[in-house]
């Protein structure tokens, strides 16, 4: 037994820490007060390896905001000296990233098998998609909508009571590989749909009258890479001719103001828009599926982290949608519903002005296809843990998010015609 436990612990240690180990790396938050501060951060980023957490890239930094970024262990002294000498106000959010990465897991010895209150690797999620569909044939069916760059099947779960010509809501999780709380929510949503059907009036009503297309992990290759090689990986794992760097930011790859603002043309950047629109097999699979089912899809929800925001179009330009007032009122009501459980405060508004301009996003694209209820959720937290949210926060995060999602779904149902 002891040998087994040691083997399990060793296996986990290698699973979580192979590749990048993050020892001595720090995550900083800098308070950017004016244009001079913006210039200084640009200067810092040009001479050090900086991984921007929020915003996603140096180009999106603006005055009167905060910037969260990760610095390599060997650059820490240089970074701190630079910030102090230039009198840039800052704090250290995470003092040693390796410790934070390890602390995500409630225990280092983990039972095998799927859990809704733990982070699950892709193999576990893949097996779960099959099992949950097999065990609930009257509510769930599983299909494959394409394959990833590395050849993995992209699974989609259709959740709802069988019926013809039902309106639908499309929801995806795991666009950015390191945002682990996102796939955890998609799994939680499916569990709650099954568990509360016929037991809770609102969920029963939603599943009787709507279908939910749930894509548990969109960027599967990237997600696998975060478990095996580099926990902080963000992009896909595609390789394109002539590019030495791997991966594209899938949320800059859609045909919505593609590659104009807040997206990079440099393949090595975290916000690389790809060599052309829909260059990623994952993007293409999602686009093709939504096009095929456009007549029935009335809502699009994409789940990201972190920053506790509910965003709606547009992000690719400082312009408002035709139904801006309606989206604003719906977001306001949904975040109020979300806060009712644990008091978690969300901000909301159009993407460009609420967080930062970013072209090529899936929510803007969905809206432009005629899906007028299109929202991006940025789940917990506000930066204390950032992308390494501990497992102890999975349940409260998912519980409160579910309230907001149900509110939106109910609203869509009531405003179909």
C-alpha positions, 0 to 999 in steps of 0.5 A: 500500500505504501509503495502504491501511495509513493508511486501515486505521489511521484506520478502526480508530482511528475504530472504537475511539475514536468517541464516548467517548474516556476520556482522563484517566479513572481507575479506582480501587479503594477498600478499604471497611472499615466502615459509615462507609466505605460511607456515604462512597462513597454520598456520593461517588457522589451528587455525581460521575459514578461508573461502578461496575465491581465491584460493579455499583452503589453499593447493593451495597457492603458493609464488608470489601470492595473497590470498583472504579469509574471516574471522569470526567477532570473529576472526578478531583481532586474524587474523590482529594481526597474519598478522601484527606480521609476517609482512605479507603484506595485505589489507582489501578488504571488511570491513564488509561483511554484508554491501557488501551482502546487497549492492549487491541488487540495492534496498531492495524493489524488484518487483516480477518476473524475471529480467535480470539485477537482481539476481533471486532466483531459483523459479524465474529462474525455472518459467523463464525456462518454460516461455522462452521456451513456448514463443519461441518454434521455438528457445528454448526447455526445458528438464530435465536431472536429479534431484538434491540431494534434488529432484529438476529437473535439467533443460536444455534449448536447444537454436537454430533453429530447425534442424537435426544433428546440432553440439552443444555447451554445456554451464553451469552456477552455479557450485559453489552456491555463484557465483551468476553472473554465472547463471545471465550470462546463463539467459542473453545469452538466452535472447540475443539469442532470442532478436537478432535472425534475427536482428543480423547477427552473432547470427542468423548464430550461431543459424541457424547452432549450438545448444546451450545446456544451463544449467542455474543453475547446483548446484540448491540445493546449490544456493537455500541455498545461498538465504535462509541460507548462502550466502557464501555456495559453495558446493552441499547439498548432505549427504553421509554415514559416513560424518558429513559435508554436500556437495561436491565441484562439480568441483572436482567430475569429472573423471579427475585426480579425487582427486589428486591435489587441491582437498580434501578428507576431507568432511568438506573442501570446495574443497571436491572431494566427496566419489567417482567419480561422487558421486553427482547426479548433476555431474552424470546428466551432464556426462550422458547427454554429453555422450549421445550427444557426437557425436554432442557436439563440445564445452564445456563452464563452467561459474564461478567467480571470477578473470577475467580469461579464462582457458582451460585444463589441471588443474589436471596436469601441462601438455598441451593439444594436441591442446594447441597452438590452445586453447591459440590463441582462448582464446587470441582472445576471451579475446581481444573481451571481452575487446573491450566493457568495457576495462575489462582485462582477463588473459588466459592460461592452468588452472594449471599454470594460476590459480592453479592445481585442479583435478576433474574439468568439463572442463578437463573431457569434453576435455578428452571425445573428446570435444577439445574446452573446456573452463572455464570463471571466470567472474568479478571481481578481488576481490573488491566485489568477490562473492558479485558483485553488480547488477549494474555490471550484464549488463556490465559483461554479455555484454562483456562475450557474445562477448567472447562466440560468438567469441568462438562459431563462431570459433568452427563453422568455424573449425568443419571439 
